[in-house]
Every structure is written in C-alpha cells, then in structure tokens.
Amino acid sequence: MPSNYVSKFTLNDQDVIVKDSEARTAATTASTNATNALNKVTELEKLSRVEVTYTQESETISITAGTHTVG
C-alpha cells in the first residue's frame, strides 16, 4: 500500500511527513466530482446542439446537429 501523506519535506536533514488521510480523501472526492460534472456539462452541451424538424407535407422528421455559441 502506498504511503498516504499530503506533504513531505526535509528540515535539518530530517524528513518531515505531514499525514492527513481525510484531506487526501476529500481532495480525491472533489476532483472526481468535478470531473464527473464537467463530463455531464459537455454531454449536455452536445445534446443542446441537436435540432429536430417535422415536415407535415411529407411526414418527415429530420434530426440534425445545430451550432451555437456556449458562453
């Protein structure tokens, strides 16, 4: 199992290790949640570019990729 430490530095030729597994877990969870949120926004943005049209005369439904600026 790898060492779980937040900081490691040398002071007067002695290694000082600051351990805080809760901080590491919280940071990992926050990073994962941010990545998941970004992926969902990216997928939603892709879906928002879809245009659906219906032509009554020919009873045709068309689905095309639209374009817009996300800002």
WOVEN-V281415 format. One record per backbone hydrogen bond with DSSP energy under -0.5 kcal/mol. NH is the residue of the N-H (numbers start at 1). CO is the residue of the C=O. If there is no record, write none. Layout:
<<NH,CO> <NH,CO>>
//
This chain:
<<5,3> <6,18> <7,18> <9,16> <11,14> <14,11> <16,9> <17,15> <18,7> <18,16> <19,17> <24,20> <25,21> <26,22> <27,23> <28,24> <29,25> <30,26> <31,27> <32,28> <33,29> <34,30> <35,31> <36,32> <37,33> <38,34> <39,35> <40,36> <41,37> <42,38> <43,39> <44,40> <45,41> <46,42> <47,43> <48,44> <49,46> <50,47> <51,64> <53,62> <55,60> <56,54> <59,55> <60,55> <62,53> <64,51> <66,49> <66,64> <70,68> <71,69>>
//
